[in-house]
Amino acid sequence: MKTIQEEFWAGEFGDDYIARNKSDALLAANLALFSEIMKATGPVSSVLELGCNVGMNLKALDLLGPTILKAGFDINESAISQLKSEKPNFDVKTGSIIEDLATEAVDLTFTKGVLIHINPDYLEAVYANLYEKSNKYICVIEYYNPSPVSITYRGHDDRLFKRDFCGDLLNKYSDLELVDYGFYYRRDPVFQQDDMTWFLMKKV
């Protein structure tokens, strides 16, 4: 592994994260979130999630579109093992998303709460994977800040980084355009998420 952030998520902290982020309430909130995003994309036949963990996002997409081909990568082996046992039809693999990904291009690539945990020195590699493995759409669902900032995360420094990820991608790739965006509030009375902002981009 190239970074301390990867070691962090591949190890015990990443294992503990699984139990904290696996619930029917989160699945329901994800259904609300992705139904809004998928209205903006229209029909897609395949998706790839970078940092899929135990598949709470892919499971929501499976309910919304059972025929959609679903693929994902995650650095935590325990998470991928659980997801494979629950959803053997998902094409999920253990691997680092800052490396070149051995997978086919899909209609939609996305991250949710993952770019914020990537070492900023390696963000360009993840952006490249999001872009190169997408035939059409890219969606990033992350904490937003207009300028890069590092935040203490559960008592750990250098583990959470906020910035304008969408702006980075739009600046880097001239054939991307913004399609839609939205915000989910952690105190929403029905579908609680973290304070996530989603940005949907399209290749033109």
Salt bridges, closest charged atoms under 4 A:
ASP62 OD1 - LYS70 NZ 2.90
ASP62 OD2 - LYS87 NZ 3.35
GLU86 OE2 - LYS22 NZ 2.76
GLU86 OE1 - LYS59 NZ 2.37
GLU99 OE2 - LYS2 NZ 3.41
GLU124 OE1 - LYS172 NZ 2.68
ASP168 OD2 - ARG163 NE 2.95
GLU177 OE2 - LYS202 NZ 3.98
ASP195 OD2 - ARG186 NE 3.22
